[in-house]
Amino acid sequence: MAAAPWALRAASFVVVFAAWEYAGRLPVNPAFPPFSDTLVAAGEMVADLSLVAALGVTLWPLAVGVALSSLAGVAAGVAMGLSRRAEWLFVPVFIVLQAAPLAALIPILVLAYGVGLLSKVMTVCIMAMPVIVLNSFKAIRHAPSSLIEMGHSFLGSRRQIIAKVILPAASPVIFAGLRLGLAAGFIGAILAELLISPTGIGDLITYHQSVADYPKMYAAIATVIVLSVLFIGLLDRAEIALFRPERRSAR
């Protein structure tokens, strides 16, 4: 029974790849290659190191931006969840940021900070930060009052109640926000490379599209998706290791 979830996940991948192969063979569109051609193209790009080099360029601003967004976003969300004044002061700002078309701000960042690393890091941050902050805020604000009252009944200090009651109870929603923020950060990193300067994976996508080498273009896109899924999986494991002992014992 323990292997059933993994079998179902594998089956879902098989179905998706088979549908991709079938749609590419029809073809649905001349610009949509079969999965097998995309896989071969990915192998060629790994062999000539173009994909590896592009990933190195893309992952650096992504890692810096996601790390800053995660640390600052969770801290800000927790602070707003614990303080009504901080909530009234900052929550409206992040609600507006989440609703705004943030990609439209990228040209402004270019004008202000140029086409270097700083603009790309800031693009990742403005894409990832709002969802992380607001999820962390909601997680803290909706921590079960019964658990908090129990902490008070055991004479726990404010610091102990926050560290041992509120944060563990809020961790599922906080990590859900981190996963969403990470996905948004990947989008921001690729947008930065497409709109600010043609480097990394964004450059590969643009170049192979311009020369109509669609298998390699889709291979570059699929690489970003695979990396995003892997990093989200690592976040899930970090949550289990830090805050979810019941899920850790069930594995």
C-alpha positions in Angstrom: 0.0 0.0 0.0 2.9 2.4 0.7 4.0 2.2 -2.9 0.6 3.1 -4.3 1.0 6.9 -4.2 4.3 6.6 -6.1 2.8 4.2 -8.6 -0.1 6.7 -9.2 2.4 9.6 -9.6 4.4 7.6 -12.1 1.2 6.7 -14.0 0.3 10.4 -14.2 3.6 11.2 -15.7 3.3 8.4 -18.2 -0.2 9.6 -19.2 1.1 13.2 -19.7 4.1 12.2 -21.7 2.1 9.8 -23.9 -0.4 12.5 -24.6 2.4 14.9 -25.4 3.9 12.3 -27.8 0.6 11.7 -29.4 -0.2 15.4 -29.9 3.3 16.0 -31.3 2.9 13.2 -33.8 -0.5 14.4 -35.1 0.7 17.2 -35.2 -1.5 19.6 -33.3 0.8 22.4 -34.4 4.1 22.4 -36.4 5.7 24.3 -33.5 4.7 21.6 -31.0 7.3 18.7 -31.2 6.7 15.2 -29.8 8.0 14.4 -26.4 10.7 12.0 -27.8 12.2 14.8 -29.9 12.2 17.1 -27.0 14.0 14.5 -24.8 16.6 14.0 -27.5 17.1 17.7 -27.8 17.5 18.0 -24.1 20.2 15.3 -24.2 22.0 17.2 -26.9 21.9 20.4 -24.9 23.3 18.6 -21.9 26.0 17.0 -24.0 27.2 20.3 -25.5 26.9 22.0 -22.0 24.7 24.8 -23.3 21.9 23.8 -21.0 24.2 23.5 -18.0 25.8 26.9 -18.6 22.3 28.5 -19.0 21.1 27.0 -15.7 24.1 28.4 -13.9 23.3 31.8 -15.1 19.6 31.5 -14.3 19.8 29.9 -10.9 22.1 32.5 -9.3 19.6 35.5 -9.3 16.8 33.0 -8.7 18.5 31.6 -5.6 19.3 35.0 -4.2 15.8 36.4 -4.9 14.0 33.4 -3.4 16.2 33.3 -0.3 15.6 37.0 0.3 11.9 36.7 -0.4 11.5 33.7 1.9 13.4 35.1 4.8 11.9 38.6 4.6 8.5 37.5 3.5 8.0 35.0 6.3 9.3 37.4 8.9 7.0 40.2 7.6 4.0 37.9 7.5 4.6 36.6 11.0 5.1 40.2 12.3 1.8 41.3 10.7 0.0 38.2 12.1 1.2 39.0 15.6 0.7 42.8 15.5 -2.5 44.6 14.6 -0.5 47.8 13.9 1.8 46.0 11.5 -1.2 44.5 9.8 -3.0 47.8 9.3 0.2 49.4 8.0 1.6 46.8 5.6 -1.2 44.3 4.6 -2.9 46.7 2.2 0.5 47.2 0.4 1.0 43.5 -0.2 -2.6 43.0 -1.3 -2.1 45.7 -3.9 1.2 44.1 -5.0 -0.5 40.7 -5.3 -3.3 42.1 -7.4 -1.0 44.3 -9.6 0.4 43.1 -13.0 3.9 42.9 -11.6 5.5 42.0 -15.0 4.7 45.5 -16.1 7.1 46.9 -13.4 10.1 45.1 -15.0 10.8 48.0 -17.5 10.8 50.4 -14.6 13.3 48.2 -12.7 15.5 48.3 -15.8 15.4 52.1 -16.0 16.2 52.4 -12.3 18.8 49.7 -11.8 20.1 48.7 -15.3 20.2 45.2 -16.8 22.5 43.5 -14.2 22.0 41.1 -11.4 20.1 43.5 -9.1 17.2 44.0 -11.5 16.8 40.2 -11.9 16.9 39.6 -8.2 14.3 42.3 -7.6 12.1 40.8 -10.3 12.2 37.5 -8.5 11.4 39.2 -5.2 8.4 41.3 -6.5 7.0 38.1 -8.0 7.5 35.9 -4.9 7.2 38.2 -2.0 3.5 39.1 -1.9 2.2 35.5 -1.8 4.8 34.5 0.8 3.9 37.4 3.0 0.1 37.1 2.8 0.2 33.3 3.4 2.4 33.7 6.4 0.2 36.5 7.8 -3.0 34.4 7.3 -1.3 31.3 8.8 -0.3 33.2 12.0 -3.6 35.0 12.3 -5.7 31.8 12.0 -3.6 29.7 14.3 -6.1 27.7 16.5 -7.1 29.7 19.5 -7.6 26.6 21.6 -3.9 25.7 21.2 -2.9 29.2 22.2 -5.2 29.2 25.2 -3.7 25.8 26.2 -0.2 27.4 26.0 -1.4 30.2 28.3 -2.9 27.7 30.7 0.5 26.0 31.0 2.0 29.4 31.9 4.0 29.6 28.7 5.7 32.9 27.9 4.9 34.8 24.7 8.1 33.6 23.1 7.4 30.0 24.0 3.8 30.2 22.7 5.0 31.7 19.4 7.8 29.2 18.9 6.1 26.0 20.2 2.4 26.6 19.5 1.7 29.3 16.8 4.6 28.6 14.4 4.1 24.8 14.3 0.3 25.2 13.9 0.9 27.8 11.1 3.6 25.9 9.3 1.4 24.1 6.7 0.0 27.4 5.3 3.4 29.1 5.6 5.1 26.3 3.6 2.2 26.4 1.1 3.0 30.1 0.6 6.7 29.3 0.2 5.9 26.7 -2.5 3.7 29.2 -4.3 6.4 31.9 -3.9 9.1 29.6 -5.3 6.9 28.9 -8.3 6.4 32.6 -8.8 10.1 33.2 -8.4 10.9 30.8 -11.2 8.4 32.8 -13.4 10.1 36.0 -12.3 13.6 34.7 -13.2 12.5 33.6 -16.7 10.6 36.9 -17.2 13.7 38.8 -16.2 15.8 36.9 -18.8 13.2 37.5 -21.5 12.5 41.1 -20.8 15.7 42.5 -19.2 18.6 40.9 -20.9 18.8 37.7 -23.0 20.8 35.4 -20.7 20.4 31.9 -19.2 17.4 29.7 -19.9 15.5 32.8 -21.3 18.2 33.3 -23.9 18.0 29.6 -24.9 14.2 29.9 -25.3 14.4 33.1 -27.3 17.2 31.8 -29.6 15.7 28.4 -30.4 12.3 30.0 -31.0 14.0 32.5 -33.5 15.6 29.7 -35.5 12.5 27.4 -35.3 14.3 24.7 -33.3 11.2 23.9 -31.3 12.4 20.7 -29.6 15.3 22.6 -28.0 13.0 25.4 -27.1 10.6 23.0 -25.3 13.5 21.2 -23.7 14.6 24.5 -22.1 11.1 25.2 -20.9 10.7 21.7 -19.5 14.0 22.0 -17.7 12.6 25.0 -15.8 9.4 23.1 -14.9 11.4 20.1 -13.7 13.6 22.2 -11.5 10.6 24.0 -10.0 9.0 20.7 -9.2 12.2 19.4 -7.6 12.7 22.5 -5.4 9.0 22.4 -4.3 9.6 18.7 -3.3 12.6 19.8 -1.3 10.5 22.4 0.5 7.9 19.7 1.3 10.7 17.5 2.9 11.9 20.5 4.9 8.5 21.1 6.2 8.1 17.4 7.3 11.6 17.4 8.9 11.0 20.6 10.8 7.3 20.8 11.7 5.4 17.6 10.7 6.6 14.6 12.8 3.3 12.8 12.2 4.0 12.8 8.4 7.6 11.8 9.1 6.6 8.7 11.1 4.1 7.7 8.4 6.7 7.4 5.8 
